[in-house]
Amino acid sequence: MKFSLYNYIHPFVQKTENKKLIAIPLAVLAVALIIIAFTTLKTGSPLALGMDFVGGTQFSVTTTLTEEQLEDMFSGYPLNDIRISGNRAILQFSQMEDDAYGALSASIRSNSAFKDIEERQVAPIYSEQLQKTALLAVVLSFIGMAVVVFILFRQVVPSLAVILSAASDIIIPIAFMDLFGIELTLGTVAALLMLIGYSVDSDILLTNKVLKRSGNLDDKIAGAMKTGLLMTTTTVAAFFVMFIVSTFAHYIIPGIPPIPLLSQISLIVLIGLLADILNTWFLNTGILRAYITHPKTKSKKGGRRA
């Protein structure tokens, strides 16, 4: 039998009343907000910032030393992260004084245990500018989305439902990043921006069919759900393959290193797409169904037809 998310989700949505349908994704959103609030109170930031945003130095070296040996060797320096793939190690250090940096660089370059040394630095001024740019990109994305949605539908409640769903699709993956220690980098910012596009796509599909197509309300929701869940399933499959290859390929084919950036991007998008299923087909559907069947909405439509 062919697997289809539609066969599992549609019957549940159809038989569940609107308040309960809306409550499920709102409860998940509330938990996510609590996690983000706790992280902010604990660290001063809703997300752990990667080197791109806080500045620092990264050395990529060929070595046979283990992670424990590297930690002991650089215990006197602000070592933030060690990533080892085969015989290649990436060492990330926080921003430090010039004297400390000079000593660190000299010790690495003079040590016979390290070969093929590559160095990358991010200055504090550059990282501060990246923080502003990333924040601006997210804000402008939401503003642009809100404007387009209001122009398309010209109705407050359905437009706000789309925006709430898109915001939740970003908030839930951010909470996931907090739980699993995934840092905010340029790559993970790109993943979060992608989720805005995926969310708006499915929400506009649903809202457009419900508001602008004629016919039975349940049939319109079912039609949108078939198309939307098929789109989501194919996207989930593509990013799942990306996650497996970028994370575990070296266990299958020796010599192929893991790619942490692609692994993180694919994982964040996967979490966001799963959240989008909740937010589009539970939250947005429940809001739209309640809005369309509300007596005031029915009376307005009757008045326009007259």
Buried (B, 14 or more C-beta within 10 A) or exposed (E): EEEEBBEEBBEEBEEBEBEEBBBBBBEBBEEBBEBBEEBEEEEEBBBBBBBBBBBBBBBBBBBEBEEEEBEEBBEEBBBBBBBBEEEBBBBBBBBBEEEBBEBBBEBBEEBEEBEEBEEEBBEEEEBEEBBEEBEEBBEEBBEEBBEBBBEBBEBEBBBBBBBBBBBBBBBBBBBBBBEEEBBBBEBBBBBBBBBBEBBBBBBBBBBBBBBEEEEEEEEBBBBBBBBBBEBBBEBBEEBBEBBEBBBEBBEEEEEBBBBBBBBBBBBBBBBBBBBBBBBBBBBBBBBBBBBBEEEEBEEEEEEEEE
